[in-house]
Amino acid sequence: MNFLASDELRGRGSGTREEHLAALFIASQFAGFGLEPGGDSGSFLQKAPLPSPMPGPVQKRLQAYESVQRTETWNVVGILRGSRSRKDEEAILLTAHLDHLGVGTNLKGDSIYNGADDDASGTTAVLELARALTKRKRPHRTILFVLFGSEELGGFGNDYFLKHPPIPLDRIVANLEFEMIGRLDPEIPANSVWMTGYERSDLGAELSKHGANIVADPRPKQKFFQRSDNYALAKQGVVAHTISSFGLHSDYHQPSDDLSHIDFTHMSEVISSMLKPIEWLANTQWKPAWNVGGKP
């Protein structure tokens, strides 16, 4: 996480050289864990074209940030192949977005929008879960570890993944997106996280039974379920939710979202609490389902 949120990566701006460097770093970690590449041409990377020109609202938003050419974005895809035969293969999808805002308006002498909580914290969760799960007994279900590019521009990396999944989408039984877990939300118990759209499916309650420190989203009016990469997957039918502990802190999308504000004890507890429940989900016959009226 120190590297991902460092000034050297200049905020990992969507579609920039630094986003690409972050993707290459994550790919090297996946290779070291012994994951199977799930990207283009036998690599861990998916290179996705960005719209040209960008949509009007995106162009307007980018005016506050460094003027650089943004023509492509990068996803990172690693696979821990399950023990089931390919014809019976099912998968669990663990995701986060690797990009942030880059270099922008100078505020109080700082123009690097490091994105430590948003979303180097979630990216770190996916990396650490991959590190741990590759050391365990091979699961029955395949586990996909995916980091999306250009979420901040409008989910372009996620859109590309949906069109080029390494496993058919109807074989993905659940998606957990990790988004902003670097600080405790004061509205929930210590070392807990909330799940967006908790009431929409039976996934959160079942993971809680197996040790996950998950509670319902305390701020449903914020509509966080619709505001992260999980939503596009949910619209495709995948039971997909975001795990977070974002407490509406004032450093959101500011240069002050840096490492000095991260609660590493909280982060470690959150990631640790998710390990056994995810391992259980990867080995059980049980499948999560949408509750009545829950599917978007």
C-alpha positions in Angstrom: 0.0 0.0 0.0 2.9 2.3 0.7 3.9 2.2 -3.0 0.4 2.5 -4.4 -0.4 5.6 -2.3 3.0 7.2 -2.6 3.8 10.5 -4.2 5.9 8.6 -6.7 2.8 7.2 -8.3 1.3 10.7 -8.5 -2.2 9.7 -7.5 -2.6 6.8 -10.1 -4.7 9.0 -12.4 -7.2 7.1 -14.5 -5.7 6.3 -17.9 -2.2 7.7 -17.1 1.3 6.3 -17.1 1.1 6.0 -13.3 -2.1 3.9 -13.4 -0.2 1.6 -15.8 2.7 1.4 -13.4 0.3 0.6 -10.5 -1.1 -2.2 -12.7 2.3 -3.6 -13.5 3.2 -3.6 -9.8 0.0 -5.5 -9.0 0.7 -8.0 -11.8 4.2 -8.6 -10.4 2.6 -9.4 -7.0 0.1 -11.8 -8.6 3.0 -13.6 -10.4 4.9 -13.9 -7.2 1.8 -15.5 -5.5 1.7 -18.1 -8.3 -1.7 -17.0 -9.7 -2.7 -17.9 -13.2 -2.8 -14.9 -15.6 -6.3 -14.0 -16.7 -5.5 -11.0 -19.0 -4.5 -10.4 -22.6 -2.2 -12.8 -24.4 -1.2 -14.9 -21.4 -0.5 -11.8 -19.2 -2.1 -10.4 -16.1 -3.1 -7.2 -17.8 -6.2 -6.3 -19.8 -5.7 -3.1 -21.9 -8.9 -1.4 -22.5 -9.5 1.6 -24.9 -10.9 4.8 -23.4 -13.5 6.8 -25.3 -12.3 9.4 -27.7 -13.5 12.0 -27.1 -14.4 11.5 -23.5 -18.0 12.1 -22.6 -18.8 15.8 -21.9 -19.2 15.4 -18.1 -15.9 13.5 -17.8 -14.1 16.2 -19.9 -15.4 18.9 -17.6 -14.3 17.0 -14.5 -10.8 16.4 -15.9 -10.3 20.2 -16.2 -9.4 20.2 -12.6 -6.6 17.7 -13.1 -3.3 17.4 -15.0 -3.7 17.6 -18.7 -2.3 14.3 -20.1 -3.3 12.0 -22.9 -5.7 9.3 -21.7 -6.3 6.7 -24.5 -6.3 3.4 -22.6 -6.7 1.9 -19.1 -5.6 -1.3 -17.5 -7.2 -4.0 -15.5 -5.2 -6.7 -13.6 -6.6 -10.2 -13.6 -5.3 -13.1 -11.5 -6.9 -16.6 -11.2 -6.7 -19.1 -8.5 -8.1 -22.1 -10.3 -10.6 -24.3 -8.4 -10.5 -28.0 -8.3 -13.8 -28.5 -10.1 -13.7 -29.5 -13.8 -14.1 -26.7 -16.3 -17.6 -27.8 -17.3 -18.7 -27.5 -13.6 -16.5 -24.4 -12.8 -17.9 -21.7 -10.7 -16.1 -18.6 -9.5 -15.9 -16.0 -6.7 -14.8 -12.5 -7.9 -12.8 -10.3 -5.5 -12.3 -6.8 -6.9 -11.2 -3.2 -6.2 -10.3 -0.2 -8.4 -6.6 0.6 -8.8 -6.9 4.2 -10.1 -7.5 7.5 -8.4 -7.5 11.1 -9.5 -3.8 11.8 -10.2 -2.4 15.3 -10.0 -4.8 18.2 -9.7 -5.7 21.5 -8.1 -3.2 22.5 -5.5 -4.7 22.6 -2.0 -2.6 23.7 1.0 0.6 23.1 -0.9 -0.3 19.6 -2.2 -1.5 18.7 -5.7 -1.1 14.9 -5.5 -4.4 13.1 -4.9 -2.9 10.0 -3.5 -6.1 8.0 -2.9 -4.8 6.0 0.0 -8.3 5.2 1.3 -9.8 5.5 -2.2 -8.9 2.9 -3.2 -5.3 1.8 -2.4 -6.9 0.3 0.7 -9.3 -1.9 -1.3 -6.6 -2.8 -3.7 -4.4 -3.9 -0.8 -7.3 -6.0 0.5 -7.5 -7.9 -2.7 -3.7 -8.4 -2.8 -3.5 -9.6 0.7 -6.4 -12.0 0.2 -4.7 -13.3 -2.9 -1.5 -13.8 -0.9 -3.2 -15.7 1.8 -5.6 -17.8 -0.3 -2.8 -19.1 -2.5 -1.1 -20.5 0.6 -4.3 -22.5 1.5 -5.6 -25.8 0.1 -6.9 -25.4 -3.4 -10.5 -24.3 -3.3 -13.4 -26.1 -5.1 -14.5 -22.8 -6.7 -12.2 -20.7 -8.8 -11.3 -17.3 -7.3 -10.8 -14.3 -9.6 -8.7 -11.4 -8.2 -9.4 -8.3 -10.4 -8.3 -4.7 -10.1 -10.1 -2.3 -12.3 -8.7 0.7 -14.1 -10.5 4.1 -14.6 -13.3 3.6 -12.1 -12.9 7.3 -11.3 -13.7 8.3 -15.0 -16.9 6.2 -15.1 -16.1 2.5 -14.7 -14.4 2.0 -18.1 -12.1 -0.8 -16.8 -15.1 -2.7 -15.3 -17.1 -2.3 -18.5 -14.2 -3.9 -20.5 -14.0 -6.8 -18.0 -17.7 -7.5 -18.4 -17.2 -7.9 -22.1 -14.0 -9.9 -21.8 -14.3 -12.1 -18.6 -11.9 -15.0 -18.2 -14.8 -17.0 -17.0 -18.4 -16.6 -18.3 -20.4 -14.2 -16.1 -23.1 -16.8 -15.4 -20.4 -18.9 -13.7 -19.6 -16.1 -11.2 -21.6 -16.8 -8.1 -20.6 -13.7 -6.1 -18.6 -10.5 -6.3 -17.2 -8.6 -3.4 -15.8 -5.2 -4.3 -13.5 -3.6 -1.6 -13.8 0.1 -1.5 -12.3 2.5 1.1 -11.6 0.2 4.1 -8.7 2.3 5.4 -10.6 4.0 8.2 -13.3 3.1 10.7 -16.8 4.4 10.1 -18.0 5.9 13.4 -21.5 4.6 12.7 -20.5 1.0 13.0 -18.7 -1.3 15.5 -14.9 -1.2 15.8 -13.1 -3.2 13.1 -16.3 -3.8 11.1 -17.3 -3.0 7.6 -20.6 -2.4 6.0 -22.0 -4.0 2.8 -23.8 -2.0 0.2 -27.2 -3.3 -0.6 -27.0 -5.7 2.4 -30.8 -6.3 2.3 -30.8 -7.1 -1.4 -29.3 -10.6 -1.1 -28.6 -13.3 1.5 -24.8 -13.0 1.0 -23.9 -10.6 3.8 -25.9 -12.5 6.5 -24.3 -15.8 5.4 -20.7 -14.4 5.4 -21.5 -12.9 8.9 -22.4 -16.4 10.2 -18.9 -17.5 9.1 -17.0 -14.8 10.9 -17.1 -11.7 8.6 -17.5 -8.5 10.6 -20.1 -7.2 8.2 -23.1 -5.0 9.0 -25.7 -3.3 6.8 -24.9 0.0 5.2 -25.8 2.7 7.8 -26.4 5.3 5.1 -28.7 3.8 2.4 -29.7 7.3 1.3 -26.2 7.8 -0.1 -27.0 5.0 -2.6 -23.5 3.5 -2.4 -24.7 0.2 -3.9 -25.1 2.0 -7.2 -21.8 4.0 -6.9 -19.1 1.4 -7.3 -18.0 -1.3 -9.8 -20.2 -3.9 -8.2 -23.3 -2.3 -9.7 -22.5 -3.1 -13.3 -22.0 -6.8 -12.3 -25.2 -6.8 -10.3 -27.1 -5.6 -13.4 -25.7 -8.6 -15.2 -27.2 -10.8 -12.5 -24.1 -11.5 -10.4 -24.8 -11.2 -6.7 -22.4 -8.3 -6.2 -21.9 -6.0 -3.3 -19.2 -3.5 -2.1 -17.5 -3.9 1.3 -16.5 -0.5 2.9 -16.0 1.4 6.0 -16.2 4.9 4.5 -17.5 7.3 7.1 -17.9 10.3 4.8 -14.6 11.7 5.9 -13.6 15.1 4.5 -10.4 13.8 2.8 -12.5 12.1 0.1 -11.2 13.1 -3.3 -8.7 15.5 -1.7 -4.9 15.5 -1.6 -5.2 14.8 2.1 -6.4 11.2 1.4 -2.9 10.0 2.1 -1.1 7.3 4.2 -0.9 9.5 7.3 -4.7 9.1 7.7 -4.9 5.3 7.3 -5.9 3.2 10.3 -3.7 0.1 9.5 -4.9 -1.8 12.6 -8.5 -1.4 11.4 -7.6 -2.4 7.8 -5.7 -5.5 9.0 -8.6 -6.6 11.2 -11.1 -6.1 8.4 -9.0 -8.1 5.9 -8.4 -10.9 8.4 -12.1 -11.2 9.2 -12.9 -11.7 5.6 -10.4 -14.5 4.9 -12.2 -17.5 6.4 -15.6 -16.5 5.2 -14.3 -16.1 1.6 -12.5 -19.4 1.9 -15.8 -21.0 3.1 -17.6 -19.5 0.1 -15.0 -20.9 -2.3 -15.6 -24.4 -0.9 -19.3 -24.6 -0.1 -22.1 -25.9 -2.4 -24.2 -23.0 -1.2 -24.9 -20.2 -3.7 -26.0 -16.6 -2.7 -29.2 -15.4 -4.2 -31.0 -12.1 -4.6 -33.8 -11.5 -2.1 -37.2 -10.6 -3.6 -37.0 -7.3 -5.3 -33.2 -7.0 -4.6 -31.8 -7.6 -8.1 -31.3 -4.2 -9.8 
